Amino acid sequence: MTKEFRKRQLQFNPLSGELTESALPSSAAIDDARETPHTPMTQSSISFEGPTPKLAGPTPQTVDPGFMRFRVAVSAISDVGCVRTNNEDSFGYDESLGIYIVCDGMGGMSSGEVASSCAVTAIMSSFADSASSNISVSTRLKHAISAANMDVWENGQVPGNKGMGTTAVIAAIDGDKLIVGNVGDSRAYCVQGNKCRQLTFDHSLINELIRNGTLTLDSAQKADLPGMRSVVTRAVGIAPEVQPDFFSVDLGPGTAILLATDGLTRYLPDGEIGIIIASSPFESACADLVTLAKQRGGSDNITCILLRAIPA
């Protein structure tokens, strides 16, 4: 029997322990198993799909070379997985701007892939438009996520797209630092040597239950919670406004950053991710991660972008 995952917008009150639907269209809670074939993205928002992993990279990063002691190589992959018939994940990056994006869409019919594609395109466009301004990278990133949210929200008013939304995890280079923004349960990790740590916090029901003490990390792994593991408490485009989280990490030669959807992270713990990235050739590390996730079930689409700082 095929296990299905759903994503919907919920509000969890850690004081009362109550879980309630937010004031959004009821169609925001929709099973994200789809039948409509995926259409690859075009222009600067590069997206891959299909049963055969396709790689992009590595390629050197040349943003503000006077302020950087390293270059950044990038490799990316998106795979439909073992169960679904289309790919609702999207990713994109622009090396000249130093921005990298992974999104995992949700919604009715083909709306999930519409949402994720719209978000990637809007983030890229907004970030590019502000490139010549004096605005800080973190502020530009915040504006870009807000622009994506409004674009997905407005497209979601079309009857066929009601309730659509998407997760988003974005990394933007800011000199010798990386600014990360996230909404939903797509994650960013920092890998140094073979040690891996999660940079972002999941906006998910499971994480809220852990944070308020209802579950421990160990019990959350073992708990029988059918349909609950992919319930998100925040998403891009399901309301007129969005509240992303932001993080900053220092970059140095050898540091690796992984952006990934939950189709990967639900199958691989942090420690294993670190070991695979450290032991695999850079060009094949993403494919190695995806292959292992598929061997363990591959019930969702699987997408990741890997960055690595290389001495200049």
BELQUI-V612460 format. One record per helix or strand of 3 or more residues. SS is the DSSP state (A for helix, B for strand). FROM is the first residue (numbers start at 1). TO is the last residue. Records with the same first field share a line. If there is no record, write none. Layout:
# BELQUI-V612460
SS=FROM-TO ; FROM-TO
This chain:
# BELQUI-V612460
B=10-13 ; 18-21 ; 70-79 ; 89-94 ; 99-106 ; 168-174 ; 177-183 ; 187-192 ; 195-198 ; 245-250 ; 256-260 ; 302-311
A=26-28 ; 65-67 ; 111-129 ; 137-155 ; 159-161 ; 205-211 ; 217-222 ; 262-265 ; 270-279 ; 282-295
